[in-house]
Amino acid sequence: MTVKSNIIHVQENLILKPLVSSQAKELLELINKNRAYLRQHLGWLDQSQSLSDIDAFIQFTIKAAKAGTELCYGIHHHNNLVGLITLRITPDQEASFGYWLAENMQGKGIVTSSARSFMEFAKNNFQIQTFYFKCGTSNESSQKIPLRLGAKHLKKIEKAENLYGRWVDHDVFTLSLG
C-alpha cells in the first residue's frame, strides 16, 4: 500500500480516494444500477434517490473528514468507482467500518484488500488501534470480511436495525491492531 495526498493505492488497479462533488453523478448511477441488490442489506437507499441527495451526502462526508469524525472513500477498480468504504471515528480513537460494493464486483477480494489498507492508513494517520464491524446476520459475504482480516466476533445485537419494515439482527466484530 502506498499513500499520496490521501489517495490509497491498495494494489495494482485498486485505489481508494476521498469522495468529491464531481463524483455525484457517477455515484448515483452506481447506486441506481445496484439498488435492488444493495436494498437487501443497506437501509439508506430511500435517502439516496437524486443527484441533490448524493451531493448532500458527499458534502457531509467532506465536512466529517475535516472534523476528523468520518472518512468516506470511493473504491476504484481499473479507474471505475465500484463502491464505498467508510470509517466512523469516535473521540476515543476507535473506528467503525461501513462498506458496499457493486454486485458484479463481489468475490474478488476488493473489500478485504481495501479494508486492510484503510485500517493501516487510519492507524498511521489517526492513531486508530481498534476497529469494529457491524454486519447483518444474514449478510454472509459482509461477515467474511472482518473474519478474513482476523477480527473476532464480539456480540450479536438482536433487532439492531429496521430495514424497510423488517427487523435485522447484527453481528459485531472487533479487531485491535495494538
BALUMTOR-146805 format. One line per field, with one value per residue: residue number from 1; residue in three letters; x negated, y, z of N, C-alpha, C in turn. Coordinates in nm, 4 decimals. Layout:
nr: [NUM, ...];
rest: [ALA, ...];
n_u: [X, ...];
n_v: [Y, ...];
n_w: [Z, ...];
ca_u: [X, ...];
ca_v: [Y, ...];
ca_w: [Z, ...];
c_u: [X, ...];
c_v: [Y, ...];
c_w: [Z, ...];
***
This chain:
nr: [1, 2, 3, 4, 5, 6, 7, 8, 9, 10, 11, 12, 13, 14, 15, 16, 17, 18, 19, 20, 21, 22, 23, 24, 25, 26, 27, 28, 29, 30, 31, 32, 33, 34, 35, 36, 37, 38, 39, 40, 41, 42, 43, 44, 45, 46, 47, 48, 49, 50, 51, 52, 53, 54, 55, 56, 57, 58, 59, 60, 61, 62, 63, 64, 65, 66, 67, 68, 69, 70, 71, 72, 73, 74, 75, 76, 77, 78, 79, 80, 81, 82, 83, 84, 85, 86, 87, 88, 89, 90, 91, 92, 93, 94, 95, 96, 97, 98, 99, 100, 101, 102, 103, 104, 105, 106, 107, 108, 109, 110, 111, 112, 113, 114, 115, 116, 117, 118, 119, 120, 121, 122, 123, 124, 125, 126, 127, 128, 129, 130, 131, 132, 133, 134, 135, 136, 137, 138, 139, 140, 141, 142, 143, 144, 145, 146, 147, 148, 149, 150, 151, 152, 153, 154, 155, 156, 157, 158, 159, 160, 161, 162, 163, 164, 165, 166, 167, 168, 169, 170, 171, 172, 173, 174, 175, 176, 177, 178];
rest: [MET, THR, VAL, LYS, SER, ASN, ILE, ILE, HIS, VAL, GLN, GLU, ASN, LEU, ILE, LEU, LYS, PRO, LEU, VAL, SER, SER, GLN, ALA, LYS, GLU, LEU, LEU, GLU, LEU, ILE, ASN, LYS, ASN, ARG, ALA, TYR, LEU, ARG, GLN, HIS, LEU, GLY, TRP, LEU, ASP, GLN, SER, GLN, SER, LEU, SER, ASP, ILE, ASP, ALA, PHE, ILE, GLN, PHE, THR, ILE, LYS, ALA, ALA, LYS, ALA, GLY, THR, GLU, LEU, CYS, TYR, GLY, ILE, HIS, HIS, HIS, ASN, ASN, LEU, VAL, GLY, LEU, ILE, THR, LEU, ARG, ILE, THR, PRO, ASP, GLN, GLU, ALA, SER, PHE, GLY, TYR, TRP, LEU, ALA, GLU, ASN, MET, GLN, GLY, LYS, GLY, ILE, VAL, THR, SER, SER, ALA, ARG, SER, PHE, MET, GLU, PHE, ALA, LYS, ASN, ASN, PHE, GLN, ILE, GLN, THR, PHE, TYR, PHE, LYS, CYS, GLY, THR, SER, ASN, GLU, SER, SER, GLN, LYS, ILE, PRO, LEU, ARG, LEU, GLY, ALA, LYS, HIS, LEU, LYS, LYS, ILE, GLU, LYS, ALA, GLU, ASN, LEU, TYR, GLY, ARG, TRP, VAL, ASP, HIS, ASP, VAL, PHE, THR, LEU, SER, LEU, GLY];
n_u: [-0.0842, -0.0525, -0.0488, 0.0597, 0.1239, 0.3695, 0.4793, 0.5144, 0.3252, 0.4073, 0.3525, 0.2298, 0.4303, 0.6331, 0.7598, 0.8221, 1.0082, 1.0844, 1.4221, 1.5472, 1.7246, 1.7606, 1.8050, 2.0655, 2.2699, 2.1686, 2.1616, 2.4352, 2.5350, 2.4071, 2.5215, 2.7937, 2.7810, 2.7257, 2.9226, 3.1419, 3.0011, 2.8386, 3.0345, 3.1078, 2.9505, 2.8797, 2.9847, 3.0117, 3.0957, 3.3397, 3.2989, 3.1275, 3.1881, 3.1727, 2.9678, 2.9164, 2.9491, 2.7279, 2.5187, 2.5479, 2.4849, 2.2150, 2.1059, 2.1503, 1.9751, 1.7292, 1.7163, 1.7242, 1.4851, 1.3008, 1.3534, 1.2589, 1.4148, 1.5162, 1.4249, 1.4751, 1.4367, 1.4125, 1.4132, 1.2071, 1.1735, 0.9731, 0.9876, 1.2608, 1.5415, 1.6536, 1.7657, 1.8056, 1.6160, 1.6076, 1.5025, 1.6089, 1.5141, 1.4517, 1.4383, 1.2553, 1.0659, 1.1342, 1.2734, 1.5443, 1.6403, 1.7877, 1.9117, 1.9678, 2.0185, 2.0389, 2.2584, 2.1599, 1.8907, 1.8337, 1.6731, 1.4051, 1.2124, 1.1854, 1.3015, 1.1960, 0.9158, 0.9156, 1.0170, 0.8132, 0.5953, 0.7095, 0.7379, 0.4684, 0.3921, 0.5571, 0.4570, 0.1911, 0.2259, 0.4224, 0.3964, 0.5559, 0.6455, 0.8325, 1.0893, 1.4241, 1.6788, 2.0000, 2.2411, 2.5244, 2.6865, 2.7674, 2.6142, 2.3890, 2.1621, 2.0603, 1.9943, 1.7769, 1.5593, 1.4502, 1.3681, 1.1761, 0.9828, 0.8936, 1.0492, 1.2433, 1.5458, 1.7624, 2.0216, 2.3776, 2.6376, 2.9684, 3.2485, 3.1351, 3.1615, 3.4110, 3.4991, 3.6414, 3.8974, 3.8592, 3.7095, 3.3655, 3.1010, 2.7734, 2.4333, 2.1438, 1.8091, 1.4675, 1.1436, 0.8210, 0.5306, 0.3154];
n_v: [-0.1183, 0.2196, 0.5705, 0.8722, 1.2005, 1.1526, 0.9599, 0.6208, 0.3625, 0.0544, -0.1884, -0.2989, -0.1396, -0.0913, 0.1449, 0.3740, 0.6638, 0.9848, 1.0956, 1.3332, 1.6268, 1.6246, 1.3614, 1.2920, 1.2298, 0.9944, 0.8286, 0.8172, 0.6868, 0.4386, 0.3507, 0.3396, 0.1416, -0.0777, -0.0842, -0.2642, -0.4905, -0.3815, -0.3008, -0.5229, -0.5307, -0.2739, 0.0254, 0.2919, 0.3636, 0.4822, 0.7458, 0.8266, 0.9114, 1.1079, 1.3352, 1.5613, 1.4548, 1.2827, 1.4623, 1.6159, 1.4187, 1.3706, 1.6219, 1.6220, 1.4121, 1.5261, 1.7418, 1.5952, 1.4542, 1.6644, 1.7384, 1.5212, 1.3026, 1.1120, 0.9088, 0.8765, 0.6953, 0.6431, 0.3336, 0.2347, 0.0511, -0.0403, 0.2286, 0.2813, 0.3713, 0.1562, 0.1089, 0.1993, 0.2786, 0.3243, 0.4842, 0.5480, 0.7591, 0.7539, 0.9675, 0.8461, 0.7373, 0.5016, 0.3051, 0.2513, 0.0378, 0.0719, -0.0487, -0.1041, -0.2723, -0.2888, -0.5245, -0.6847, -0.6884, -0.8418, -1.0971, -1.0865, -1.0139, -0.7449, -0.5674, -0.6737, -0.6379, -0.3610, -0.2774, -0.3685, -0.2043, 0.0450, 0.0353, 0.0322, 0.2842, 0.4454, 0.3800, 0.4740, 0.7468, 0.8502, 0.7349, 0.5180, 0.2250, 0.0258, -0.1437, -0.1742, -0.3824, -0.4007, -0.6196, -0.7358, -1.0315, -1.2017, -1.1315, -1.2777, -1.2526, -1.0042, -1.0483, -1.2184, -1.0593, -0.9106, -1.1390, -1.2547, -1.0630, -1.1067, -1.0369, -1.0698, -1.2235, -1.0298, -0.9765, -1.0397, -0.8393, -0.8166, -0.7353, -0.4989, -0.3189, -0.1582, -0.2545, -0.1459, -0.2134, -0.4636, -0.6326, -0.6587, -0.8548, -0.7885, -0.8866, -0.8196, -0.7427, -0.7238, -0.5778, -0.5380, -0.3570, -0.3000];
n_w: [0.0000, -0.0830, -0.0122, -0.1420, -0.1108, 0.0357, -0.1281, -0.1516, -0.2545, -0.3044, -0.4366, -0.7568, -0.9928, -0.8070, -0.6039, -0.3329, -0.2863, -0.1474, -0.1471, -0.3825, -0.4936, -0.7717, -0.8323, -0.7902, -0.9835, -1.1000, -0.8733, -0.8045, -1.0321, -1.0032, -0.7630, -0.8431, -1.0411, -0.8835, -0.6950, -0.6212, -0.5384, -0.3289, -0.1518, -0.0083, 0.2191, 0.3091, 0.4612, 0.3726, 0.1207, 0.0375, 0.0983, -0.0912, -0.3625, -0.5601, -0.7563, -0.6027, -0.3454, -0.3320, -0.3702, -0.1368, 0.0509, -0.0159, 0.0437, 0.3188, 0.3912, 0.3285, 0.5089, 0.7490, 0.7301, 0.7472, 1.0079, 1.1356, 1.2057, 1.0362, 0.7630, 0.4279, 0.1491, -0.2014, -0.3693, -0.6189, -0.9055, -1.1642, -1.2436, -1.2241, -1.0323, -0.7883, -0.5452, -0.1935, 0.1007, 0.4454, 0.7457, 1.0659, 1.3126, 1.6561, 1.9532, 2.1264, 1.9644, 1.8243, 1.5588, 1.3336, 1.0770, 0.7509, 0.4447, 0.0961, -0.2143, -0.5684, -0.7163, -0.9293, -0.8788, -0.6635, -0.4648, -0.5379, -0.3625, -0.3216, -0.1265, 0.1100, 0.0724, 0.0427, 0.2924, 0.4623, 0.3817, 0.4354, 0.7117, 0.7893, 0.6933, 0.8577, 1.1093, 1.0910, 1.0326, 1.1996, 1.4425, 1.5156, 1.6760, 1.7283, 1.5631, 1.4535, 1.3198, 1.1963, 1.0951, 0.9191, 1.0273, 0.8279, 0.6158, 0.4754, 0.3041, 0.3736, 0.6391, 0.6177, 0.5643, 0.7989, 0.9378, 0.7668, 0.7968, 1.0477, 1.2640, 1.5649, 1.6734, 1.8571, 1.9667, 1.9359, 1.8230, 1.8779, 1.6769, 1.5649, 1.3580, 1.1682, 0.8715, 0.6077, 0.7060, 0.8192, 1.0904, 1.1594, 1.2775, 1.4076, 1.3795, 1.5626, 1.5161, 1.6233, 1.5930, 1.6985, 1.6452, 1.7974];
ca_u: [0.0000, -0.1185, 0.0449, 0.0215, 0.2283, 0.4912, 0.5190, 0.4535, 0.3035, 0.4213, 0.2766, 0.2420, 0.5669, 0.7288, 0.7257, 0.9253, 0.9963, 1.1934, 1.5281, 1.5519, 1.8532, 1.7686, 1.8394, 2.2053, 2.3438, 2.1142, 2.2046, 2.5786, 2.5513, 2.3650, 2.6269, 2.9133, 2.7546, 2.7179, 3.0215, 3.2144, 2.9040, 2.7984, 3.1508, 3.1162, 2.8734, 2.8473, 3.1073, 3.0063, 3.1240, 3.4516, 3.2466, 3.0268, 3.2675, 3.1481, 2.8344, 2.9017, 2.9286, 2.5902, 2.4301, 2.5554, 2.4083, 2.0724, 2.0697, 2.1437, 1.8528, 1.6159, 1.7151, 1.6899, 1.3416, 1.2303, 1.3730, 1.1922, 1.5124, 1.5504, 1.3524, 1.5533, 1.3566, 1.4598, 1.3304, 1.1905, 1.1108, 0.9446, 1.0344, 1.4066, 1.5985, 1.7267, 1.8239, 1.7572, 1.5685, 1.6182, 1.4669, 1.6618, 1.4120, 1.5026, 1.3416, 1.1508, 0.9801, 1.1779, 1.3420, 1.6439, 1.6386, 1.9023, 1.8643, 2.0533, 1.9520, 2.1301, 2.2837, 2.0749, 1.7515, 1.8253, 1.5970, 1.2712, 1.1230, 1.1695, 1.3313, 1.0988, 0.7894, 0.9388, 1.0291, 0.6795, 0.5184, 0.7762, 0.7009, 0.3287, 0.3959, 0.6174, 0.3627, 0.0746, 0.2593, 0.5186, 0.3624, 0.6663, 0.5968, 0.9425, 1.1865, 1.5470, 1.7562, 2.1363, 2.2961, 2.6477, 2.6563, 2.7942, 2.5218, 2.2731, 2.0430, 2.0060, 1.9360, 1.6498, 1.4510, 1.3756, 1.3052, 1.0529, 0.8855, 0.8512, 1.1369, 1.3122, 1.6870, 1.7790, 2.1567, 2.4909, 2.7381, 3.0980, 3.3312, 3.0443, 3.1946, 3.5361, 3.4599, 3.7598, 4.0107, 3.8244, 3.6011, 3.2445, 3.0007, 2.6366, 2.3168, 2.0391, 1.6736, 1.3679, 1.0049, 0.7255, 0.4006, 0.2197];
ca_v: [0.0000, 0.3499, 0.6817, 1.0011, 1.3024, 1.0864, 0.8523, 0.4981, 0.2634, -0.0753, -0.2808, -0.2563, -0.1186, -0.0776, 0.2593, 0.4381, 0.8100, 1.0570, 1.1411, 1.4753, 1.6649, 1.5895, 1.2197, 1.2699, 1.1613, 0.8582, 0.7542, 0.7921, 0.5836, 0.3120, 0.3125, 0.3010, 0.0146, -0.1824, -0.0528, -0.3825, -0.5732, -0.3140, -0.2886, -0.6422, -0.5185, -0.1357, 0.0993, 0.4338, 0.3833, 0.5743, 0.8819, 0.8434, 0.8972, 1.2120, 1.3942, 1.6513, 1.3681, 1.2334, 1.5763, 1.6477, 1.3147, 1.3953, 1.7408, 1.5766, 1.3340, 1.6189, 1.8120, 1.4987, 1.4264, 1.7813, 1.7355, 1.4026, 1.2087, 1.0090, 0.9026, 0.8035, 0.6867, 0.5621, 0.2205, 0.2454, -0.0659, -0.0033, 0.3675, 0.2908, 0.3667, 0.0297, 0.1002, 0.2930, 0.2260, 0.4344, 0.4667, 0.6486, 0.7664, 0.8011, 1.0520, 0.7664, 0.6834, 0.3737, 0.3302, 0.1555, 0.0233, 0.0515, -0.0693, -0.1731, -0.2941, -0.3257, -0.6685, -0.7540, -0.6860, -0.9277, -1.2208, -1.0658, -0.9694, -0.5993, -0.5025, -0.7203, -0.5669, -0.2186, -0.2599, -0.3866, -0.0828, 0.1573, 0.0249, 0.0751, 0.4291, 0.5048, 0.3610, 0.5602, 0.8889, 0.8928, 0.6579, 0.4284, 0.0907, -0.0695, -0.1313, -0.2510, -0.4139, -0.4468, -0.6804, -0.8106, -1.1737, -1.2718, -1.0817, -1.3654, -1.2028, -0.8937, -1.1040, -1.2833, -0.9602, -0.8972, -1.2666, -1.2668, -0.9672, -1.1508, -0.9842, -1.1666, -1.1953, -0.9685, -0.9997, -1.0299, -0.7428, -0.8526, -0.6243, -0.3842, -0.2252, -0.1759, -0.2461, -0.1423, -0.2807, -0.5912, -0.6195, -0.7331, -0.8687, -0.7602, -0.9419, -0.7185, -0.7981, -0.6252, -0.6071, -0.4435, -0.3650, -0.2882];
ca_w: [0.0000, -0.0815, 0.0048, -0.1984, -0.0920, 0.0810, -0.2186, -0.1027, -0.3589, -0.2369, -0.5209, -0.8954, -1.0417, -0.6974, -0.5197, -0.2520, -0.2950, -0.0822, -0.2372, -0.4184, -0.5529, -0.9138, -0.8451, -0.7515, -1.0896, -1.1108, -0.7559, -0.8178, -1.1354, -0.9444, -0.6672, -0.9175, -1.1093, -0.7820, -0.5910, -0.5733, -0.4666, -0.2058, -0.0640, 0.0763, 0.3429, 0.3449, 0.4886, 0.3363, -0.0216, 0.0156, 0.1131, -0.1974, -0.4844, -0.6603, -0.7602, -0.4871, -0.2276, -0.3354, -0.3477, 0.0066, 0.1189, -0.0390, 0.1221, 0.4576, 0.4122, 0.3230, 0.6385, 0.8536, 0.7184, 0.8024, 1.1529, 1.1891, 1.2604, 0.9393, 0.6358, 0.3295, 0.0273, -0.3116, -0.4101, -0.7642, -0.9656, -1.3041, -1.2578, -1.2167, -0.8987, -0.7737, -0.4114, -0.0920, 0.2287, 0.5417, 0.8869, 1.1580, 1.4175, 1.7855, 2.0249, 2.1906, 1.8581, 1.7700, 1.4321, 1.2890, 0.9316, 0.6641, 0.3075, -0.0005, -0.3420, -0.6766, -0.7189, -1.0258, -0.8330, -0.5457, -0.4720, -0.5941, -0.2558, -0.3300, 0.0013, 0.2096, 0.0478, 0.0697, 0.4376, 0.5211, 0.3544, 0.5032, 0.8533, 0.8010, 0.6747, 0.9779, 1.2205, 1.0718, 1.0215, 1.3025, 1.5616, 1.5491, 1.7065, 1.7388, 1.4547, 1.4700, 1.2003, 1.2260, 0.9741, 0.9351, 1.0438, 0.7023, 0.5134, 0.4909, 0.2334, 0.4527, 0.7616, 0.5876, 0.5557, 0.9256, 0.9743, 0.6861, 0.8484, 1.1803, 1.3695, 1.6498, 1.6978, 1.9884, 2.0169, 1.8447, 1.8672, 1.8211, 1.6279, 1.5607, 1.2508, 1.0954, 0.7316, 0.5211, 0.7681, 0.8831, 1.1864, 1.1247, 1.3824, 1.3642, 1.4470, 1.5798, 1.5188, 1.6631, 1.5578, 1.7555, 1.5790, 1.9052];
c_u: [-0.0882, -0.0126, -0.0159, 0.1404, 0.3646, 0.5494, 0.4423, 0.4458, 0.2989, 0.3366, 0.2946, 0.3889, 0.6735, 0.6827, 0.8491, 0.9010, 1.1115, 1.2963, 1.5175, 1.6817, 1.8680, 1.8047, 1.9866, 2.2820, 2.2989, 2.1602, 2.3535, 2.6050, 2.5139, 2.4707, 2.7497, 2.8976, 2.7599, 2.8248, 3.0918, 3.1219, 2.8692, 2.9117, 3.1669, 3.0518, 2.8496, 2.9735, 3.1128, 3.0516, 3.2403, 3.4099, 3.1423, 3.0926, 3.2261, 3.0039, 2.8130, 2.8838, 2.7822, 2.4921, 2.4301, 2.4761, 2.2584, 2.0266, 2.0581, 2.0132, 1.7287, 1.6030, 1.6736, 1.5409, 1.2605, 1.2400, 1.3051, 1.2864, 1.5490, 1.4629, 1.4356, 1.4793, 1.4293, 1.3609, 1.3272, 1.1118, 1.0957, 1.0047, 1.1855, 1.4504, 1.6847, 1.7887, 1.7675, 1.7083, 1.5579, 1.5667, 1.5286, 1.5726, 1.4723, 1.3971, 1.2300, 1.0675, 1.0081, 1.2552, 1.4344, 1.6489, 1.7784, 1.8475, 1.9752, 1.9825, 2.0575, 2.1404, 2.1886, 1.9273, 1.7291, 1.7335, 1.4563, 1.1701, 1.1043, 1.1938, 1.2326, 0.9658, 0.8027, 0.9457, 0.8932, 0.5956, 0.5768, 0.7434, 0.5580, 0.3189, 0.4488, 0.5248, 0.2472, 0.1065, 0.3506, 0.4999, 0.4782, 0.6106, 0.7073, 1.0482, 1.3052, 1.6153, 1.8936, 2.1965, 2.4283, 2.6169, 2.6817, 2.7001, 2.3886, 2.1478, 1.9790, 1.9390, 1.8015, 1.5327, 1.3797, 1.3071, 1.1765, 0.9431, 0.8354, 0.9351, 1.2042, 1.4578, 1.7014, 1.9155, 2.2574, 2.5893, 2.8691, 3.1771, 3.2523, 3.0879, 3.3306, 3.5049, 3.5848, 3.8744, 3.9819, 3.7034, 3.4868, 3.1525, 2.8639, 2.5383, 2.2114, 1.9055, 1.5785, 1.2271, 0.9175, 0.5901, 0.2857, 0.0824];
c_v: [0.1240, 0.4578, 0.8062, 1.0932, 1.2412, 0.9875, 0.7286, 0.3991, 0.1263, -0.1804, -0.2320, -0.2528, -0.1141, 0.0356, 0.3077, 0.5878, 0.8743, 1.1003, 1.2909, 1.5016, 1.6215, 1.4421, 1.1911, 1.1917, 1.0161, 0.7713, 0.7217, 0.6829, 0.4455, 0.2607, 0.2642, 0.1663, -0.1028, -0.1703, -0.1773, -0.4734, -0.5109, -0.3091, -0.4098, -0.6202, -0.3747, -0.0505, 0.2430, 0.4636, 0.4785, 0.7205, 0.9143, 0.8247, 0.9921, 1.2604, 1.4882, 1.5716, 1.3249, 1.3465, 1.6168, 1.5457, 1.3397, 1.5166, 1.7058, 1.5019, 1.4227, 1.6939, 1.7181, 1.4643, 1.5416, 1.7851, 1.6154, 1.2996, 1.0956, 1.0225, 0.8183, 0.8100, 0.6031, 0.4503, 0.2219, 0.1251, -0.0370, 0.1342, 0.3840, 0.2838, 0.2416, 0.0131, 0.2073, 0.2161, 0.3437, 0.3913, 0.5815, 0.6449, 0.8244, 0.8892, 0.9736, 0.6880, 0.5376, 0.4042, 0.2148, 0.1564, 0.0207, 0.0333, -0.1305, -0.1751, -0.3334, -0.4776, -0.7424, -0.7557, -0.7751, -1.0470, -1.2081, -1.0187, -0.8190, -0.5317, -0.5466, -0.6467, -0.4188, -0.1923, -0.2732, -0.2586, 0.0381, 0.1551, 0.0719, 0.2279, 0.4977, 0.4915, 0.4602, 0.7086, 0.9404, 0.8175, 0.5698, 0.2869, -0.0150, -0.0393, -0.2237, -0.2687, -0.4601, -0.4958, -0.7483, -0.9592, -1.2532, -1.2292, -1.1565, -1.3123, -1.0880, -0.9439, -1.1702, -1.1855, -0.9425, -1.0266, -1.2888, -1.1757, -1.0042, -1.0975, -1.0992, -1.1239, -1.1452, -0.9989, -0.9955, -0.9303, -0.7797, -0.7269, -0.4937, -0.2781, -0.2600, -0.1492, -0.2604, -0.2274, -0.4170, -0.5698, -0.7131, -0.7360, -0.8378, -0.8426, -0.8326, -0.7902, -0.6870, -0.6749, -0.4980, -0.4652, -0.3531, -0.2763];
c_w: [0.0000, -0.0722, -0.0560, -0.1843, -0.0615, -0.0195, -0.1752, -0.2184, -0.2925, -0.3070, -0.6642, -0.9368, -0.9328, -0.6062, -0.4438, -0.2587, -0.2198, -0.1859, -0.2609, -0.4940, -0.6974, -0.9366, -0.8180, -0.8579, -1.1025, -0.9941, -0.7643, -0.9216, -1.0814, -0.8455, -0.7419, -0.9863, -1.0115, -0.6737, -0.5357, -0.4920, -0.3310, -0.1036, 0.0285, 0.2134, 0.3904, 0.3544, 0.4412, 0.1935, -0.0501, 0.0308, 0.0057, -0.3336, -0.5968, -0.6548, -0.6417, -0.3573, -0.2192, -0.3110, -0.2002, 0.0885, 0.1043, 0.0407, 0.2707, 0.4837, 0.4106, 0.4554, 0.7517, 0.8497, 0.7755, 0.9539, 1.2182, 1.2463, 1.1636, 0.8160, 0.5404, 0.1960, -0.0776, -0.3381, -0.5629, -0.8155, -1.1148, -1.3361, -1.2602, -1.0711, -0.8876, -0.6349, -0.3209, 0.0295, 0.3241, 0.6782, 0.9649, 1.2810, 1.5445, 1.8528, 2.0933, 2.0889, 1.8247, 1.6430, 1.3967, 1.1367, 0.8715, 0.5236, 0.2247, -0.1348, -0.4449, -0.6847, -0.8126, -0.9858, -0.7099, -0.5711, -0.5284, -0.4889, -0.2500, -0.1950, 0.1085, 0.1939, 0.0803, 0.2197, 0.5056, 0.5022, 0.4265, 0.6527, 0.8759, 0.7891, 0.8014, 1.0986, 1.2100, 1.0758, 1.1319, 1.4340, 1.6085, 1.5650, 1.7025, 1.6337, 1.4827, 1.3351, 1.2479, 1.0955, 1.0072, 0.9402, 0.9155, 0.5895, 0.5249, 0.4222, 0.3112, 0.5805, 0.7377, 0.5906, 0.6890, 0.9675, 0.8959, 0.7394, 0.9881, 1.2940, 1.4434, 1.6671, 1.8407, 2.0472, 1.9026, 1.9050, 1.7985, 1.7863, 1.6244, 1.4605, 1.1907, 0.9487, 0.6446, 0.5763, 0.8277, 0.9746, 1.1511, 1.2464, 1.3235, 1.4461, 1.4503, 1.5952, 1.5599, 1.6259, 1.6185, 1.6903, 1.6768, 1.8670];
***
